[in-house]
Amino acid sequence: MSVADLRERYVVKGRPLPAACEEALAADPRSGARAVYEAILRRRSGNRAEGQRLRHLLEFERALWDEGVLLVGGSTRRAWPRSPAPWSPPL
């Protein structure tokens, strides 16, 4: 498979990289193949960071759920008093 095909499939389309392909890509001496491998690693790192961020946000919701608050999230519209814009619905 060409480097362009690898980039299209695993970087652009974000398909999962099989373990055997990952090993081959990591050992490939071509600079383009190495760039594809590094881009995949960056995407994984970003996905992991986003997952951690979302888990952290969920901690706040879980604390409220434990207190009996069932509907959490969305807008802070009612929490922060402000003068409504002419197009906004009444508070």
PyRosetta script that sets phi, psi and omega in degrees:
from pyrosetta import init, pose_from_sequence

init()
pose = pose_from_sequence("MSVADLRERYVVKGRPLPAACEEALAADPRSGARAVYEAILRRRSGNRAEGQRLRHLLEFERALWDEGVLLVGGSTRRAWPRSPAPWSPPL")
pose.set_psi(1, 137.8)
pose.set_omega(1, -178.4)
pose.set_phi(2, -75.6)
pose.set_psi(2, 162.3)
pose.set_omega(2, 179.1)
pose.set_phi(3, -62.6)
pose.set_psi(3, -38.3)
pose.set_omega(3, 178.6)
pose.set_phi(4, -62.4)
pose.set_psi(4, -41.0)
pose.set_omega(4, 177.9)
pose.set_phi(5, -65.4)
pose.set_psi(5, -41.6)
pose.set_omega(5, 177.9)
pose.set_phi(6, -61.1)
pose.set_psi(6, -45.2)
pose.set_omega(6, 179.9)
pose.set_phi(7, -62.1)
pose.set_psi(7, -44.9)
pose.set_omega(7, -179.5)
pose.set_phi(8, -61.4)
pose.set_psi(8, -47.1)
pose.set_omega(8, -174.8)
pose.set_phi(9, -72.8)
pose.set_psi(9, -46.8)
pose.set_omega(9, -169.8)
pose.set_phi(10, -101.3)
pose.set_psi(10, -18.8)
pose.set_omega(10, 178.6)
pose.set_phi(11, -103.5)
pose.set_psi(11, -55.4)
pose.set_omega(11, -176.4)
pose.set_phi(12, -68.8)
pose.set_psi(12, -50.9)
pose.set_omega(12, -177.7)
pose.set_phi(13, -83.2)
pose.set_psi(13, -16.2)
pose.set_omega(13, 175.5)
pose.set_phi(14, 70.5)
pose.set_psi(14, 25.5)
pose.set_omega(14, 178.6)
pose.set_phi(15, -68.4)
pose.set_psi(15, 152.7)
pose.set_omega(15, 177.8)
pose.set_phi(16, -67.5)
pose.set_psi(16, 141.6)
pose.set_omega(16, -177.8)
pose.set_phi(17, -93.7)
pose.set_psi(17, 119.4)
pose.set_omega(17, 177.7)
pose.set_phi(18, -61.5)
pose.set_psi(18, 149.5)
pose.set_omega(18, -176.3)
pose.set_phi(19, -58.3)
pose.set_psi(19, -42.6)
pose.set_omega(19, -179.2)
pose.set_phi(20, -64.2)
pose.set_psi(20, -39.6)
pose.set_omega(20, 178.7)
pose.set_phi(21, -68.4)
pose.set_psi(21, -37.0)
pose.set_omega(21, 178.9)
pose.set_phi(22, -63.8)
pose.set_psi(22, -43.8)
pose.set_omega(22, 178.7)
pose.set_phi(23, -61.6)
pose.set_psi(23, -44.3)
pose.set_omega(23, 179.5)
pose.set_phi(24, -64.8)
pose.set_psi(24, -40.2)
pose.set_omega(24, -179.2)
pose.set_phi(25, -68.0)
pose.set_psi(25, -37.9)
pose.set_omega(25, 179.2)
pose.set_phi(26, -67.0)
pose.set_psi(26, -31.3)
pose.set_omega(26, -178.6)
pose.set_phi(27, -90.6)
pose.set_psi(27, -8.3)
pose.set_omega(27, -177.2)
pose.set_phi(28, -68.8)
pose.set_psi(28, 128.6)
pose.set_omega(28, -177.8)
pose.set_phi(29, -79.1)
pose.set_psi(29, -12.3)
pose.set_omega(29, -177.8)
pose.set_phi(30, -68.2)
pose.set_psi(30, 137.4)
pose.set_omega(30, -178.2)
pose.set_phi(31, -64.9)
pose.set_psi(31, -35.4)
pose.set_omega(31, 178.5)
pose.set_phi(32, -65.2)
pose.set_psi(32, -40.7)
pose.set_omega(32, 178.1)
pose.set_phi(33, -65.8)
pose.set_psi(33, -39.7)
pose.set_omega(33, 178.5)
pose.set_phi(34, -64.3)
pose.set_psi(34, -39.0)
pose.set_omega(34, 178.5)
pose.set_phi(35, -64.5)
pose.set_psi(35, -39.5)
pose.set_omega(35, 177.2)
pose.set_phi(36, -63.4)
pose.set_psi(36, -46.2)
pose.set_omega(36, 179.7)
pose.set_phi(37, -60.1)
pose.set_psi(37, -44.2)
pose.set_omega(37, 179.1)
pose.set_phi(38, -65.8)
pose.set_psi(38, -36.0)
pose.set_omega(38, 177.4)
pose.set_phi(39, -65.5)
pose.set_psi(39, -38.3)
pose.set_omega(39, 177.3)
pose.set_phi(40, -64.8)
pose.set_psi(40, -43.1)
pose.set_omega(40, 178.7)
pose.set_phi(41, -63.2)
pose.set_psi(41, -39.4)
pose.set_omega(41, 177.6)
pose.set_phi(42, -64.1)
pose.set_psi(42, -42.0)
pose.set_omega(42, 178.6)
pose.set_phi(43, -62.1)
pose.set_psi(43, -43.6)
pose.set_omega(43, 178.4)
pose.set_phi(44, -60.8)
pose.set_psi(44, -43.4)
pose.set_omega(44, 179.9)
pose.set_phi(45, -62.5)
pose.set_psi(45, -42.8)
pose.set_omega(45, 178.1)
pose.set_phi(46, -64.2)
pose.set_psi(46, -40.8)
pose.set_omega(46, 177.8)
pose.set_phi(47, -63.6)
pose.set_psi(47, -41.0)
pose.set_omega(47, 179.0)
pose.set_phi(48, -64.5)
pose.set_psi(48, -43.6)
pose.set_omega(48, 179.5)
pose.set_phi(49, -63.1)
pose.set_psi(49, -40.5)
pose.set_omega(49, 179.1)
pose.set_phi(50, -65.8)
pose.set_psi(50, -40.1)
pose.set_omega(50, 176.9)
pose.set_phi(51, -61.7)
pose.set_psi(51, -41.9)
pose.set_omega(51, 177.9)
pose.set_phi(52, -65.1)
pose.set_psi(52, -39.8)
pose.set_omega(52, 178.7)
pose.set_phi(53, -62.2)
pose.set_psi(53, -44.2)
pose.set_omega(53, -179.2)
pose.set_phi(54, -67.8)
pose.set_psi(54, -37.8)
pose.set_omega(54, 176.1)
pose.set_phi(55, -63.2)
pose.set_psi(55, -38.4)
pose.set_omega(55, 178.3)
pose.set_phi(56, -64.4)
pose.set_psi(56, -43.1)
pose.set_omega(56, 178.2)
pose.set_phi(57, -64.5)
pose.set_psi(57, -35.7)
pose.set_omega(57, -179.4)
pose.set_phi(58, -66.5)
pose.set_psi(58, -25.7)
pose.set_omega(58, 177.1)
pose.set_phi(59, -58.2)
pose.set_psi(59, -40.3)
pose.set_omega(59, 178.7)
pose.set_phi(60, -64.5)
pose.set_psi(60, -42.5)
pose.set_omega(60, 179.6)
pose.set_phi(61, -66.8)
pose.set_psi(61, -41.0)
pose.set_omega(61, 179.6)
pose.set_phi(62, -62.2)
pose.set_psi(62, -38.8)
pose.set_omega(62, 177.9)
pose.set_phi(63, -60.9)
pose.set_psi(63, -40.9)
pose.set_omega(63, 178.3)
pose.set_phi(64, -69.6)
pose.set_psi(64, -39.3)
pose.set_omega(64, 178.2)
pose.set_phi(65, -61.2)
pose.set_psi(65, -39.8)
pose.set_omega(65, 178.8)
pose.set_phi(66, -63.1)
pose.set_psi(66, -27.8)
pose.set_omega(66, 178.5)
pose.set_phi(67, -85.7)
pose.set_psi(67, -1.6)
pose.set_omega(67, 178.1)
pose.set_phi(68, 99.3)
pose.set_psi(68, -0.7)
pose.set_omega(68, 177.2)
pose.set_phi(69, -79.6)
pose.set_psi(69, 117.7)
pose.set_omega(69, -174.9)
pose.set_phi(70, -95.2)
pose.set_psi(70, -34.2)
pose.set_omega(70, -178.6)
pose.set_phi(71, -101.4)
pose.set_psi(71, 110.7)
pose.set_omega(71, -176.3)
pose.set_phi(72, -130.8)
pose.set_psi(72, 143.7)
pose.set_omega(72, 172.6)
pose.set_phi(73, 105.7)
pose.set_psi(73, 178.7)
pose.set_omega(73, 178.3)
pose.set_phi(74, 95.9)
pose.set_psi(74, -121.7)
pose.set_omega(74, -170.9)
pose.set_phi(75, -102.1)
pose.set_psi(75, 150.0)
pose.set_omega(75, 173.6)
pose.set_phi(76, -99.8)
pose.set_psi(76, 16.0)
pose.set_omega(76, -174.8)
pose.set_phi(77, -51.9)
pose.set_psi(77, -46.6)
pose.set_omega(77, -175.9)
pose.set_phi(78, -82.9)
pose.set_psi(78, -14.3)
pose.set_omega(78, -178.8)
pose.set_phi(79, -82.7)
pose.set_psi(79, -24.7)
pose.set_omega(79, -176.2)
pose.set_phi(80, -119.0)
pose.set_psi(80, 105.5)
pose.set_omega(80, 179.2)
pose.set_phi(81, -66.3)
pose.set_psi(81, 137.7)
pose.set_omega(81, 177.8)
pose.set_phi(82, -157.2)
pose.set_psi(82, 165.4)
pose.set_omega(82, 177.9)
pose.set_phi(83, -76.8)
pose.set_psi(83, 126.2)
pose.set_omega(83, -177.0)
pose.set_phi(84, -69.8)
pose.set_psi(84, 146.8)
pose.set_omega(84, 174.6)
pose.set_phi(85, -74.0)
pose.set_psi(85, 156.2)
pose.set_omega(85, -177.2)
pose.set_phi(86, -60.1)
pose.set_psi(86, -23.5)
pose.set_omega(86, -177.0)
pose.set_phi(87, -95.4)
pose.set_psi(87, -4.9)
pose.set_omega(87, -176.9)
pose.set_phi(88, -85.7)
pose.set_psi(88, 151.3)
pose.set_omega(88, 178.3)
pose.set_phi(89, -70.6)
pose.set_psi(89, 159.4)
pose.set_omega(89, -179.1)
pose.set_phi(90, -64.8)
pose.set_psi(90, 146.2)
pose.set_omega(90, 177.3)
pose.set_phi(91, -83.3)
pose.dump_pdb("model.pdb")
